[in-house]
Amino acid sequence: MRERSVYLVLFVVLLVLFFIALSVGRYPVSLDTLFAVAYGKVFGVDMGVSDTVETVLFQVRLPRIFAAILIGASLSVAGTAYQGIFKNPLVSPDILGATSGAAFGAALAILLSKSTFMIHVSSFLWGLIAVFITYGLSLRVKKSDPTLVLVLTGILVGTLFSSFVSLIKYVADPYDQLPTITFWLMGSLSSITFSDLYLVVIPVLLGAIPLFLVRWRLNVLSFGDEEAMALGIDTKKLRLVVILSSTLMTASVVSISGIIGWVGLVIPHLTRLIVGPNYQVLLPASILTGAIYLLLVDTLARVLLPMEIPLGILTALIGAPFFIYLLTRSRRGWV
């Protein structure tokens, strides 16, 4: 019963924030106008709303809002799942190199002057490739703690791809390609369209569904590998499913948004403080909290200054102090 109340409150907060995000910006739109536009679209009635307002709402703000919700939810769920299988509070979706690989893929496509679509595709594919390299290398290292080996290998692979990105930035055209690469790496939703969302919805769903189906097993895995295996759970196969699903979600959303850090690290902790460590409840709740957080940050990025603040900068400015605050609190809720 308490969980349903939490879900309801979070959903109401998200809904309120949705309408606020639609109405604020460089071109403010009143709530009356919003409801008039919605009524006209639903019932096919001409409410006398200008074409400029409809363009701002349906071609600029609406896809951006949906993107913030989808990306925030995806990164939060991936971070929550990773922290569960690695039993480490400092793990985030980029721990296995997915983000660094995606950054390399995008930078390479920009260097080669590819289209926006090919930048998305290259970023997505290289994000997957980086994690496959990490997982493959970790299997070749025979150590007693495979989880630690996987994390360390992910850090090394991520560092390697980050070095490749730096190399590409060094040789890129400083007047055209370098600013584009730098802006992409800082993360932004300013150019998001519905076409971009259509590209990533299916990969996100393909990653989210398996995570929801195995979320109760994450509770068992938190007791340790030996206890989980004693209860009949194949821990190696479970980790592979979680890694593949989380990587699919992370690589797909990063490919259209650029690097947006701290969401997958901070939001799982915040959600855990709200609903507790039970993954049956924690994983669904992280969807709502992640969506709320990134939608709020993206709205602030649009309205705080005359020029838009890159999301990666703002999430770091908010996430780092908040994570320090979480560290000063008790470890209640962490398993």
C-alpha positions as CSV (number, residue, x, y, z in Angstrom):
1,M,0.0,0.0,0.0
2,R,2.8,2.4,0.9
3,E,4.6,1.6,-2.4
4,R,1.4,2.5,-4.4
5,S,1.2,5.8,-2.5
6,V,4.9,6.6,-3.4
7,Y,4.2,5.7,-7.1
8,L,1.2,8.0,-7.1
9,V,3.0,10.9,-5.5
10,L,6.0,10.6,-7.9
11,F,3.6,10.3,-10.9
12,V,1.8,13.5,-9.9
13,V,5.1,15.3,-9.4
14,L,6.1,14.2,-12.9
15,L,2.8,15.3,-14.4
16,V,3.0,18.7,-12.8
17,L,6.5,19.2,-13.9
18,F,5.5,18.1,-17.4
19,F,3.1,21.0,-17.7
20,I,5.5,23.5,-16.2
21,A,8.2,22.4,-18.7
22,L,5.7,22.9,-21.5
23,S,4.8,26.4,-20.4
24,V,8.2,28.0,-19.5
25,G,11.0,29.0,-21.7
26,R,12.1,31.9,-24.0
27,Y,8.6,31.8,-25.4
28,P,6.3,31.5,-22.4
29,V,2.9,29.7,-23.0
30,S,0.1,30.2,-20.4
31,L,-1.7,27.2,-19.0
32,D,-5.0,28.4,-20.6
33,T,-3.3,28.3,-24.0
34,L,-1.9,24.8,-23.3
35,F,-5.3,23.4,-22.5
36,A,-6.8,25.2,-25.5
37,V,-4.2,23.6,-27.8
38,A,-4.7,20.2,-26.2
39,Y,-8.5,20.5,-26.6
40,G,-8.2,21.5,-30.2
41,K,-5.9,18.6,-31.0
42,V,-8.0,16.0,-29.3
43,F,-11.4,17.1,-30.7
44,G,-10.2,18.7,-33.9
45,V,-11.5,22.1,-33.1
46,D,-9.8,25.4,-34.2
47,M,-9.2,27.2,-30.9
48,G,-7.6,30.2,-32.6
49,V,-4.1,29.4,-31.3
50,S,-1.3,30.8,-33.5
51,D,0.9,28.5,-35.6
52,T,4.0,29.8,-33.7
53,V,2.6,28.4,-30.4
54,E,1.8,25.1,-31.9
55,T,5.3,24.9,-33.4
56,V,7.0,25.7,-30.1
57,L,4.9,23.1,-28.2
58,F,4.8,20.2,-30.6
59,Q,8.1,20.5,-32.6
60,V,10.4,21.9,-29.9
61,R,9.3,21.4,-26.3
62,L,7.2,18.2,-26.5
63,P,9.9,15.9,-28.1
64,R,12.5,17.5,-25.7
65,I,10.3,16.7,-22.6
66,F,9.7,13.2,-23.7
67,A,13.4,12.7,-24.4
68,A,14.2,14.0,-20.9
69,I,11.7,11.6,-19.3
70,L,13.0,8.6,-21.4
71,I,16.7,9.4,-20.9
72,G,16.4,10.1,-17.2
73,A,14.4,6.9,-16.6
74,S,16.8,4.8,-18.6
75,L,20.0,6.0,-17.0
76,S,18.4,5.7,-13.5
77,V,17.2,2.1,-14.1
78,A,20.6,1.1,-15.6
79,G,22.4,2.6,-12.6
80,T,20.1,0.9,-10.1
81,A,20.6,-2.5,-11.8
82,Y,24.4,-2.1,-12.0
83,Q,24.6,-1.1,-8.3
84,G,22.7,-4.2,-7.5
85,I,24.8,-6.7,-9.4
86,F,28.1,-5.2,-8.4
87,K,27.0,-4.5,-4.8
88,N,28.8,-1.2,-5.1
89,P,27.3,2.3,-4.3
90,L,29.8,4.0,-6.6
91,V,28.8,2.2,-9.8
92,S,27.0,4.0,-12.6
93,P,25.9,3.1,-16.1
94,D,29.3,4.1,-17.6
95,I,31.3,1.8,-15.4
96,L,31.9,-0.7,-18.1
97,G,32.8,1.8,-20.8
98,A,29.5,2.3,-22.5
99,T,29.5,6.1,-22.3
100,S,33.2,6.4,-23.3
101,G,32.6,4.1,-26.3
102,A,29.5,6.1,-27.3
103,A,31.5,9.3,-27.1
104,F,34.2,7.8,-29.3
105,G,31.6,6.7,-31.9
106,A,30.0,10.1,-32.0
107,A,33.3,11.9,-32.2
108,L,34.5,9.6,-35.0
109,A,31.3,10.2,-37.0
110,I,31.6,13.9,-36.6
111,L,35.3,13.8,-37.6
112,L,34.3,11.9,-40.8
113,S,31.5,14.5,-41.4
114,K,28.7,12.0,-41.2
115,S,25.0,12.9,-41.0
116,T,23.2,13.3,-37.7
117,F,21.6,9.9,-38.1
118,M,25.0,8.2,-38.6
119,I,26.3,10.0,-35.6
120,H,23.5,8.4,-33.5
121,V,24.2,5.0,-35.0
122,S,27.9,5.2,-34.6
123,S,27.6,6.3,-31.0
124,F,25.2,3.5,-30.2
125,L,27.3,0.8,-31.9
126,W,30.5,1.8,-30.3
127,G,28.9,2.0,-26.9
128,L,27.9,-1.6,-27.3
129,I,31.3,-2.6,-28.6
130,A,33.1,-1.0,-25.6
131,V,31.1,-3.1,-23.2
132,F,31.5,-6.3,-25.2
133,I,35.3,-5.7,-25.2
134,T,35.2,-5.2,-21.4
135,Y,33.2,-8.3,-20.8
136,G,35.3,-10.4,-23.2
137,L,38.6,-9.3,-21.6
138,S,37.2,-9.9,-18.1
139,L,36.5,-13.5,-19.0
140,R,40.2,-14.0,-19.8
141,V,41.3,-12.9,-16.4
142,K,41.2,-15.9,-14.0
143,K,40.7,-14.3,-10.5
144,S,38.6,-15.3,-7.5
145,D,36.5,-12.1,-7.7
146,P,35.0,-11.8,-11.2
147,T,33.0,-8.7,-10.3
148,L,36.0,-6.8,-9.3
149,V,37.8,-7.9,-12.5
150,L,34.8,-6.7,-14.6
151,V,34.8,-3.3,-12.9
152,L,38.5,-2.8,-13.3
153,T,38.5,-3.9,-16.9
154,G,35.6,-1.5,-17.6
155,I,37.6,1.4,-16.1
156,L,40.6,0.5,-18.3
157,V,38.5,0.2,-21.5
158,G,36.7,3.4,-20.6
159,T,40.0,5.2,-20.2
160,L,41.2,3.8,-23.5
161,F,38.2,5.1,-25.4
162,S,38.4,8.5,-23.6
163,S,42.0,8.7,-24.9
164,F,40.8,8.0,-28.4
165,V,38.2,10.8,-28.0
166,S,41.0,13.2,-26.9
167,L,43.0,12.2,-30.0
168,I,40.1,12.9,-32.3
169,K,39.6,16.3,-30.7
170,Y,43.3,17.0,-31.3
171,V,43.1,16.3,-35.0
172,A,39.6,17.7,-35.6
173,D,39.0,21.0,-37.5
174,P,39.1,23.6,-34.7
175,Y,36.6,25.9,-36.4
176,D,33.9,23.3,-37.2
177,Q,34.3,19.8,-36.0
178,L,36.0,20.5,-32.6
179,P,33.1,22.7,-31.3
180,T,30.6,20.1,-32.5
181,I,32.4,17.3,-30.7
182,T,32.8,19.4,-27.5
183,F,29.2,20.4,-27.5
184,W,28.1,16.8,-28.0
185,L,30.3,15.6,-25.1
186,M,28.6,18.1,-22.7
187,G,25.2,16.7,-23.4
188,S,22.1,18.5,-24.6
189,L,18.5,17.9,-25.7
190,S,18.2,21.1,-27.7
191,S,18.1,19.4,-31.1
192,I,16.0,16.4,-30.1
193,T,13.2,15.5,-32.5
194,F,10.5,12.8,-32.5
195,S,12.5,10.9,-35.1
196,D,15.3,10.6,-32.6
197,L,12.9,9.2,-30.0
198,Y,11.6,6.7,-32.5
199,L,15.2,5.4,-32.9
200,V,15.7,4.7,-29.2
201,V,12.3,3.6,-27.9
202,I,12.6,0.0,-29.1
203,P,16.2,-0.5,-27.7
204,V,15.2,1.0,-24.4
205,L,12.2,-1.3,-24.1
206,L,14.3,-4.3,-25.1
207,G,16.6,-3.4,-22.3
208,A,14.0,-2.5,-19.7
209,I,11.8,-5.6,-20.0
210,P,14.4,-8.2,-19.0
211,L,15.5,-6.0,-16.1
212,F,11.9,-6.0,-14.8
213,L,11.6,-9.7,-15.3
214,V,14.7,-10.5,-13.2
215,R,14.5,-7.7,-10.6
216,W,13.5,-10.1,-7.8
217,R,16.7,-12.0,-8.4
218,L,18.7,-8.9,-7.7
219,N,17.4,-9.1,-4.2
220,V,18.8,-12.6,-3.9
221,L,22.1,-11.6,-5.5
222,S,22.6,-8.9,-2.8
223,F,23.2,-11.7,-0.3
224,G,26.3,-12.9,-2.2
225,D,27.1,-15.2,-5.1
226,E,27.3,-18.4,-2.9
227,E,23.9,-17.8,-1.3
228,A,22.3,-17.0,-4.7
229,M,23.8,-20.1,-6.3
230,A,22.5,-22.2,-3.4
231,L,19.0,-20.9,-4.2
232,G,19.4,-22.0,-7.8
233,I,20.3,-18.8,-9.5
234,D,23.0,-18.8,-12.2
235,T,24.8,-15.7,-11.1
236,K,27.0,-15.5,-14.3
237,K,24.0,-15.6,-16.6
238,L,22.1,-13.1,-14.4
239,R,25.0,-10.6,-14.6
240,L,25.2,-11.1,-18.3
241,V,21.5,-10.3,-18.8
242,V,21.7,-7.2,-16.6
243,I,24.8,-6.0,-18.3
244,L,23.4,-6.5,-21.8
245,S,20.1,-4.9,-20.9
246,S,21.6,-1.9,-19.1
247,T,24.2,-1.4,-21.9
248,L,21.4,-1.4,-24.5
249,M,19.5,1.3,-22.6
250,T,22.5,3.4,-21.8
251,A,24.1,3.3,-25.3
252,S,20.8,4.1,-27.0
253,V,19.9,7.1,-25.0
254,V,23.4,8.5,-24.9
255,S,23.6,8.3,-28.7
256,I,20.9,11.0,-29.0
257,S,21.7,13.1,-25.9
258,G,25.5,13.1,-25.5
259,I,27.2,12.6,-22.2
260,I,24.8,13.2,-19.2
261,G,26.6,12.1,-16.1
262,W,25.5,11.6,-12.4
263,V,21.9,10.5,-13.2
264,G,22.7,6.8,-13.0
265,L,24.8,7.3,-9.9
266,V,22.8,9.7,-7.7
267,I,19.2,8.9,-8.5
268,P,19.4,5.2,-7.5
269,H,20.6,6.4,-4.0
270,L,17.8,8.9,-3.8
271,T,15.2,6.3,-4.8
272,R,16.6,3.9,-2.3
273,L,16.1,6.4,0.5
274,I,12.5,6.8,-0.6
275,V,11.3,3.2,-1.1
276,G,14.1,1.1,0.4
277,P,16.4,-1.6,-1.1
278,N,13.8,-4.0,-2.3
279,Y,14.3,-4.2,-6.1
280,Q,10.7,-5.3,-6.7
281,V,9.8,-1.7,-5.7
282,L,13.1,0.1,-6.3
283,L,13.4,-0.5,-10.0
284,P,10.0,0.8,-11.0
285,A,10.3,3.8,-8.6
286,S,13.7,4.7,-10.2
287,I,11.9,5.2,-13.5
288,L,9.8,8.0,-12.0
289,T,12.6,9.6,-10.0
290,G,15.0,9.5,-12.9
291,A,12.4,11.0,-15.2
292,I,11.5,13.7,-12.7
293,Y,15.2,14.6,-12.1
294,L,16.3,15.0,-15.7
295,L,13.1,16.8,-16.7
296,L,13.7,19.3,-13.9
297,V,17.3,19.7,-14.8
298,D,16.5,20.2,-18.5
299,T,13.9,22.8,-17.6
300,L,16.4,24.7,-15.5
301,A,19.0,24.5,-18.3
302,R,16.5,26.3,-20.5
303,V,15.4,29.1,-18.1
304,L,18.3,29.8,-15.7
305,L,20.4,31.9,-18.1
306,P,19.8,33.7,-21.4
307,M,21.8,31.0,-23.1
308,E,21.1,27.3,-22.6
309,I,23.3,25.4,-20.1
310,P,24.6,22.0,-21.3
311,L,23.0,19.2,-19.4
312,G,26.2,17.5,-18.5
313,I,27.5,20.6,-16.8
314,L,24.3,21.1,-14.8
315,T,23.8,17.5,-13.7
316,A,27.4,17.5,-12.4
317,L,26.9,20.8,-10.6
318,I,23.7,19.4,-8.9
319,G,24.7,15.8,-8.6
320,A,28.2,16.2,-7.0
321,P,27.1,18.3,-4.0
322,F,23.9,16.1,-3.6
323,F,26.0,12.9,-3.6
324,I,28.3,14.4,-0.9
325,Y,25.2,15.1,1.1
326,L,24.1,11.5,0.7
327,L,27.5,10.3,1.8
328,T,27.2,12.2,5.1
329,R,23.9,10.4,5.9
330,S,23.6,6.9,7.2
331,R,23.8,3.9,4.9
332,R,20.1,3.0,5.5
333,G,18.6,1.5,2.5
334,W,21.8,0.2,0.9
335,V,22.3,-3.5,0.6
